[in-house]
Amino acid sequence: FDEVEVRMPDYLYDTFAVWVDFDEQLARAVSERGLDLHKGVHAAAHAVAAILPLAAGCDMAEVGVECPGRAEVAYRHHPLRLLWFDKARGGLGLALEIHRRLPALLVGARELMAQCACEA
């Protein structure tokens, strides 16, 4: 296959989001266990998104997930974080629903990942 650089104009709109920041203390604790925080945050963001249709009654296409690359995180003005946002201009109220249900969503995402048979 071929790899080519693609440039697209920025797409900006007002919406709502919910996020969880991770501090340096957590990053050190994860690293001390020999785990990769960046990969774990990426997996957790997608695991929560995967259970949203059942837990929050929405379509996965209505919620966006922030999953920056490792190099991008180093140059951002905010720390590594879990972030979900309403994809609709002006929002649909899904970020608020995720915020209300976040503890249960995180537990559900952990259970989903624990059932995974992969080695990663």
Contacts in CASP RR format, 6 or more apart in sequence:
PFRMAT RR
TARGET T0000
AUTHOR 0000-0000-0000
METHOD contacts of the structure
MODEL  1
FDEVEVRMPDYLYDTFAVWVDFDEQLARAVSERGLDLHKGVHAAAHAVAA
ILPLAAGCDMAEVGVECPGRAEVAYRHHPLRLLWFDKARGGLGLALEIHR
RLPALLVGARELMAQCACEA
13 89 0 8 1.000
13 90 0 8 1.000
14 89 0 8 1.000
14 90 0 8 1.000
14 91 0 8 1.000
15 85 0 8 1.000
15 86 0 8 1.000
15 87 0 8 1.000
15 88 0 8 1.000
15 89 0 8 1.000
15 90 0 8 1.000
15 91 0 8 1.000
15 95 0 8 1.000
16 85 0 8 1.000
16 86 0 8 1.000
16 90 0 8 1.000
16 91 0 8 1.000
16 93 0 8 1.000
16 94 0 8 1.000
16 95 0 8 1.000
16 96 0 8 1.000
17 83 0 8 1.000
17 84 0 8 1.000
17 85 0 8 1.000
17 86 0 8 1.000
17 95 0 8 1.000
18 83 0 8 1.000
18 84 0 8 1.000
18 85 0 8 1.000
18 95 0 8 1.000
18 96 0 8 1.000
18 98 0 8 1.000
18 99 0 8 1.000
18 102 0 8 1.000
19 66 0 8 1.000
19 81 0 8 1.000
19 82 0 8 1.000
19 83 0 8 1.000
19 84 0 8 1.000
20 81 0 8 1.000
20 82 0 8 1.000
20 83 0 8 1.000
20 102 0 8 1.000
21 78 0 8 1.000
21 79 0 8 1.000
21 80 0 8 1.000
21 81 0 8 1.000
22 37 0 8 1.000
22 41 0 8 1.000
22 79 0 8 1.000
22 80 0 8 1.000
22 81 0 8 1.000
23 79 0 8 1.000
26 37 0 8 1.000
27 37 0 8 1.000
27 80 0 8 1.000
30 36 0 8 1.000
30 37 0 8 1.000
31 37 0 8 1.000
37 80 0 8 1.000
38 69 0 8 1.000
38 70 0 8 1.000
38 73 0 8 1.000
38 80 0 8 1.000
39 120 0 8 1.000
41 80 0 8 1.000
41 81 0 8 1.000
41 82 0 8 1.000
42 67 0 8 1.000
43 113 0 8 1.000
44 82 0 8 1.000
44 106 0 8 1.000
44 109 0 8 1.000
44 110 0 8 1.000
44 113 0 8 1.000
45 65 0 8 1.000
45 66 0 8 1.000
45 67 0 8 1.000
45 82 0 8 1.000
45 83 0 8 1.000
45 84 0 8 1.000
46 65 0 8 1.000
46 67 0 8 1.000
47 108 0 8 1.000
47 109 0 8 1.000
47 110 0 8 1.000
47 112 0 8 1.000
47 113 0 8 1.000
48 65 0 8 1.000
48 82 0 8 1.000
48 84 0 8 1.000
48 98 0 8 1.000
48 105 0 8 1.000
48 106 0 8 1.000
48 109 0 8 1.000
49 60 0 8 1.000
49 63 0 8 1.000
49 64 0 8 1.000
49 65 0 8 1.000
49 84 0 8 1.000
50 60 0 8 1.000
50 109 0 8 1.000
50 112 0 8 1.000
51 105 0 8 1.000
51 108 0 8 1.000
51 109 0 8 1.000
51 112 0 8 1.000
52 58 0 8 1.000
52 60 0 8 1.000
52 63 0 8 1.000
52 84 0 8 1.000
52 94 0 8 1.000
52 98 0 8 1.000
52 105 0 8 1.000
53 59 0 8 1.000
53 60 0 8 1.000
55 101 0 8 1.000
55 104 0 8 1.000
55 105 0 8 1.000
55 108 0 8 1.000
56 94 0 8 1.000
56 97 0 8 1.000
56 98 0 8 1.000
56 101 0 8 1.000
56 105 0 8 1.000
58 92 0 8 1.000
58 94 0 8 1.000
58 97 0 8 1.000
61 87 0 8 1.000
62 86 0 8 1.000
62 87 0 8 1.000
62 88 0 8 1.000
62 92 0 8 1.000
62 94 0 8 1.000
63 84 0 8 1.000
63 85 0 8 1.000
63 86 0 8 1.000
63 87 0 8 1.000
63 94 0 8 1.000
63 98 0 8 1.000
64 84 0 8 1.000
64 85 0 8 1.000
64 86 0 8 1.000
64 87 0 8 1.000
65 83 0 8 1.000
65 84 0 8 1.000
66 81 0 8 1.000
66 82 0 8 1.000
66 83 0 8 1.000
66 84 0 8 1.000
66 85 0 8 1.000
68 76 0 8 1.000
73 80 0 8 1.000
84 94 0 8 1.000
84 95 0 8 1.000
84 98 0 8 1.000
85 95 0 8 1.000
86 92 0 8 1.000
86 93 0 8 1.000
86 94 0 8 1.000
86 95 0 8 1.000
98 105 0 8 1.000
END
